Each structure stands twice: as structure tokens, then as C-alpha cells.
Amino acid sequence: MIELHYWPTPNGWKITIMLEECGLPYTLVPVRIGRGDQFKPEFLKISPNNRMPAMTDDAPAEGTQPVAVFESGAILLYLAEKSGQFMPTDLAGRYAVMQWLMWQMSALGPMAGQDGHFKIYAQEKIPYAVSRFENEVDRLYGVMDRRLGEAEYLAGDNYSIADMACFPWIMTHKAQGLTLDVFPNLKRWYATLRARPALQRGLAVGKEWKASITGMDEEARKVLFGQNAANTAR
């Protein structure tokens, strides 16, 4: 059984979407990131970067020892291999998926995350930071739009883990004050994925947990944005 350490955020949604899409059974362990669960010693054992999602699999395809995986991109690759789904088997197809997955991990996620931080969460609004990250996210939307003008999905003709990785970071566009209207190919792709029942189920996982913690209180702000090497050592 897969045990997913999770909180409903874009990086968490990537994994619940994949689990719902591929039909693997799983259980959930909530990681209340605004209350510091990600810094507990037991979580550190499976996620040394103190970030969720992370997972363990007590029935891996090879061997008898449980496998622990952290980093959402690595988890998606693991689940694709375990399930035999949403990852091509031919060399060109595999690398088409992997390059867009790496692009999400290195570009879309970090830049959209910083854009959201400076627009929504930062107590001091810094115009340069807001403009810098908004422009970069706009550029990245353009990259996706051009690619999706060439192919139905990011890696080609078939829906894959690359699409699952990118979707949650596009889903936040309205909260960040962005629009898809000027990116018609991206808008078409977004609507196609948004209509998938399994994707909708993945987005709904843990929704009630998030609703139980309202707003960005000072405790959450300190936990999420005030950590360094010294004060995260537990």
C-alpha cells in the first residue's frame, strides 16, 4: 500500500491526481504545513528537505523492503513506473515526458510559487519582485501555449505525468491575477484536463483539511516563511 504524506497544494495535487488517474490504492497522512508537521523528525526520515509531498510504498515492484520517495517529480516517475501508465515506453516518448516534467520542476513551479508569494502572501509589497515574477510566469505560459499549439498535450499526443505536474500550477492563475484568454492553446488544454473525472477527484483530496485552517495567521507565516538551517533542525 502507498502511504502519501500530503497537504492540498499544487505540489500535493500532482500526486493525488496521478493516484486517482492510475487507480493505485493509497492512504493519506496529513502534513499541516502551516503548523510545522513537515519539520517533525518522523517526516524528515522520508523527506530530508522538509517538504511535502512524500510517500512510502510497502509493496514495491522489486524487493521486499519499503521504498520512500520525496520530491513530487520523482514520485510521479515512480508511480508511472509502478503502474505502467502515463509514461511512454519508447525512448523518444519517455524523454518528451521527462523534459516537460523537469521544466515544471525547475521553471513553472518555482516561478509561479514566487509570483504567488510576492503578490498574495508577502506583507511588504515590493513592486520589482511582483513585476519580475509576473513577467516570468507570463513568459512560461507563452512557452506552454506555443508547445500546445503543436501537440494536444505537453509531451505529444497522449496525456502524461508532465500534464499532471503542470496543471495545478496553471489552476492558480486567477488567484495570481493572471488570465488564460491570451493563451488560447493553453486555455484549450486547461479545459480538457479540468474536465477529467480522475483529475477532479485528485483535486478534492483533503479539501476539508484546508478548510479547517483559515487564513494566513502569524504561526503559519512563521512556519512557512521564517525557516533557516538553524531553526529547522529538530
C-alpha positions as CSV (number, residue, x, y, z in Angstrom):
1,M,0.0,0.0,0.0
2,I,1.2,3.5,-0.8
3,E,1.1,6.0,2.1
4,L,1.1,9.6,0.9
5,H,2.2,12.4,3.2
6,Y,0.2,15.2,1.8
7,W,-1.4,18.7,2.0
8,P,-3.7,20.1,-0.7
9,T,-1.3,22.5,-2.5
10,P,-0.2,22.4,-6.2
11,N,2.7,20.0,-5.4
12,G,0.4,17.8,-3.4
13,W,-2.3,17.8,-6.1
14,K,0.1,16.5,-8.7
15,I,0.3,13.2,-6.7
16,T,-3.3,12.8,-5.8
17,I,-4.2,13.4,-9.4
18,M,-1.8,10.7,-10.6
19,L,-3.0,8.3,-7.9
20,E,-6.6,8.8,-8.9
21,E,-5.8,8.6,-12.6
22,C,-3.8,5.3,-12.4
23,G,-6.1,3.7,-9.8
24,L,-3.4,2.7,-7.3
25,P,-4.7,2.3,-3.7
26,Y,-3.3,4.7,-1.2
27,T,-3.7,6.0,2.3
28,L,-3.1,9.6,3.4
29,V,-1.1,11.2,6.2
30,P,-1.9,14.9,6.6
31,V,1.1,17.2,6.7
32,R,-0.2,20.5,8.1
33,I,2.4,22.7,6.6
34,G,1.1,25.8,8.3
35,R,1.5,24.1,11.7
36,G,5.0,22.7,11.1
37,D,4.3,18.9,10.6
38,Q,6.9,19.0,7.8
39,F,9.6,19.6,10.4
40,K,8.9,16.6,12.6
41,P,11.7,14.0,12.9
42,E,9.5,11.2,11.6
43,F,8.7,13.2,8.4
44,L,12.4,14.2,8.0
45,K,13.2,10.5,7.7
46,I,11.4,10.2,4.4
47,S,11.7,13.8,3.2
48,P,15.0,15.3,4.2
49,N,14.1,18.6,2.5
50,N,11.2,19.1,5.0
51,R,8.8,19.4,2.1
52,M,5.7,17.5,1.2
53,P,4.6,15.5,-0.7
54,A,6.5,12.4,0.2
55,M,5.4,8.8,0.0
56,T,6.3,5.3,1.1
57,D,5.4,2.1,-0.7
58,D,5.4,-1.1,1.4
59,A,4.9,-3.3,-1.7
60,P,7.4,-2.1,-4.3
61,A,7.8,-3.9,-7.6
62,E,11.3,-5.1,-6.7
63,G,12.4,-6.4,-3.3
64,T,10.6,-6.6,0.0
65,Q,11.8,-3.5,1.7
66,P,9.5,-0.4,1.7
67,V,10.6,2.4,-0.6
68,A,10.4,6.0,0.4
69,V,10.4,8.8,-2.2
70,F,10.4,12.6,-1.8
71,E,10.1,15.3,-4.4
72,S,6.9,15.4,-6.4
73,G,8.6,14.9,-9.8
74,A,10.4,11.8,-8.5
75,I,7.1,10.5,-7.0
76,L,5.3,10.9,-10.4
77,L,8.1,8.9,-12.1
78,Y,7.9,6.2,-9.5
79,L,4.1,5.9,-9.8
80,A,4.3,5.9,-13.6
81,E,6.8,3.0,-13.5
82,K,4.8,1.1,-10.8
83,S,1.5,1.4,-12.6
84,G,2.8,1.2,-16.2
85,Q,0.7,4.2,-17.1
86,F,1.1,7.8,-18.3
87,M,4.7,7.4,-19.4
88,P,5.6,6.1,-22.8
89,T,7.8,3.1,-23.2
90,D,9.8,4.2,-26.3
91,L,12.9,6.3,-25.8
92,A,11.7,9.5,-27.6
93,G,8.4,9.4,-25.8
94,R,9.9,8.9,-22.4
95,Y,12.3,11.8,-22.8
96,A,9.5,14.0,-24.2
97,V,7.6,13.5,-20.9
98,M,10.7,13.8,-18.7
99,Q,11.9,17.1,-20.3
100,W,8.5,18.7,-19.7
101,L,8.3,17.3,-16.2
102,M,11.8,18.7,-15.4
103,W,10.7,22.0,-16.9
104,Q,7.8,22.2,-14.5
105,M,10.0,21.3,-11.5
106,S,12.7,23.9,-12.4
107,A,10.7,26.7,-14.1
108,L,6.9,26.8,-13.9
109,G,6.6,25.7,-10.2
110,P,9.3,27.8,-8.7
111,M,8.4,30.9,-10.7
112,A,4.6,30.6,-10.1
113,G,5.3,30.0,-6.5
114,Q,7.4,33.1,-6.1
115,D,4.8,35.1,-8.1
116,G,2.1,34.0,-5.7
117,H,4.3,34.7,-2.7
118,F,5.1,38.3,-3.5
119,K,1.5,39.0,-4.8
120,I,-0.5,37.2,-2.1
121,Y,1.5,36.4,1.0
122,A,4.3,39.0,1.3
123,Q,3.3,41.6,3.9
124,E,5.6,44.1,2.2
125,K,4.6,44.5,-1.5
126,I,7.8,45.0,-3.5
127,P,7.0,46.3,-7.0
128,Y,10.2,45.0,-8.6
129,A,9.6,41.4,-7.2
130,V,5.9,41.4,-8.2
131,S,6.8,42.6,-11.8
132,R,9.8,40.2,-12.1
133,F,7.9,37.0,-11.3
134,E,4.7,38.0,-13.0
135,N,6.7,38.6,-16.2
136,E,8.5,35.3,-15.9
137,V,5.2,33.4,-15.3
138,D,3.8,35.2,-18.4
139,R,6.8,34.0,-20.4
140,L,6.4,30.5,-19.2
141,Y,2.7,30.5,-20.1
142,G,3.8,31.5,-23.6
143,V,6.2,28.6,-23.7
144,M,3.3,26.2,-22.9
145,D,1.0,27.9,-25.3
146,R,3.4,27.5,-28.2
147,R,4.0,23.9,-27.4
148,L,0.3,23.2,-27.1
149,G,-0.2,24.8,-30.5
150,E,1.9,21.9,-31.9
151,A,0.5,19.0,-29.9
152,E,-2.6,18.1,-27.9
153,Y,-0.6,17.5,-24.7
154,L,2.8,18.7,-23.5
155,A,4.6,15.5,-24.4
156,G,2.7,14.9,-27.6
157,D,-0.5,13.0,-28.5
158,N,-1.0,11.4,-25.1
159,Y,-1.9,12.7,-21.6
160,S,1.0,12.1,-19.3
161,I,2.6,12.8,-15.9
162,A,4.0,16.0,-17.5
163,D,0.5,17.4,-17.9
164,M,-0.5,16.3,-14.3
165,A,2.6,18.1,-13.0
166,C,1.8,21.4,-14.8
167,F,-1.9,21.6,-14.3
168,P,-2.0,22.6,-10.6
169,W,0.3,25.5,-11.3
170,I,-1.9,26.7,-14.0
171,M,-5.0,26.2,-11.9
172,T,-3.8,29.1,-9.6
173,H,-3.8,31.6,-12.4
174,K,-6.9,33.6,-11.2
175,A,-5.6,33.9,-7.6
176,Q,-2.4,35.4,-9.0
177,G,-4.3,37.9,-11.2
178,L,-3.4,36.1,-14.5
179,T,-5.6,35.2,-17.4
180,L,-5.6,32.4,-20.0
181,D,-7.5,34.4,-22.5
182,V,-4.4,35.5,-24.3
183,F,-3.1,31.9,-24.4
184,P,-5.7,30.0,-26.5
185,N,-3.8,26.7,-26.8
186,L,-3.1,26.7,-23.0
187,K,-6.7,27.6,-22.3
188,R,-7.9,24.7,-24.5
189,W,-5.5,22.2,-22.7
190,Y,-6.6,23.5,-19.3
191,A,-10.3,23.0,-20.1
192,T,-9.6,19.5,-21.4
193,L,-7.8,18.4,-18.3
194,R,-10.2,20.2,-15.9
195,A,-13.0,18.0,-17.3
196,R,-11.3,14.7,-16.4
197,P,-13.2,13.0,-13.5
198,A,-10.0,11.5,-12.0
199,L,-8.3,14.9,-12.0
200,Q,-11.3,16.4,-10.2
201,R,-11.1,13.6,-7.6
202,G,-7.4,14.3,-7.1
203,L,-8.1,18.0,-6.5
204,A,-10.8,17.2,-4.0
205,V,-8.5,15.1,-1.7
206,G,-8.0,16.8,1.6
207,K,-10.2,19.7,0.7
208,E,-11.9,19.6,4.1
209,W,-8.5,19.7,5.9
210,K,-7.5,23.0,4.2
211,A,-10.9,24.5,5.1
212,S,-10.3,23.8,8.8
213,I,-7.3,26.2,8.8
214,T,-8.5,29.7,7.7
215,G,-6.3,32.5,6.5
216,M,-2.5,33.1,7.0
217,D,-2.1,33.6,10.7
218,E,1.2,34.5,12.3
219,E,2.0,30.9,13.3
220,A,1.6,29.8,9.7
221,R,3.6,32.7,8.4
222,K,6.5,32.0,10.7
223,V,6.5,28.3,9.9
224,L,6.2,28.7,6.1
225,F,8.4,31.7,5.5
226,G,10.7,32.1,8.5
227,Q,12.8,29.0,8.4
228,N,16.6,28.7,8.0
229,A,19.1,25.9,8.6
230,A,19.4,26.7,12.3
231,N,15.8,26.9,13.3
232,T,14.6,23.9,11.3
233,A,16.9,21.5,13.0
234,R,14.8,19.3,15.2
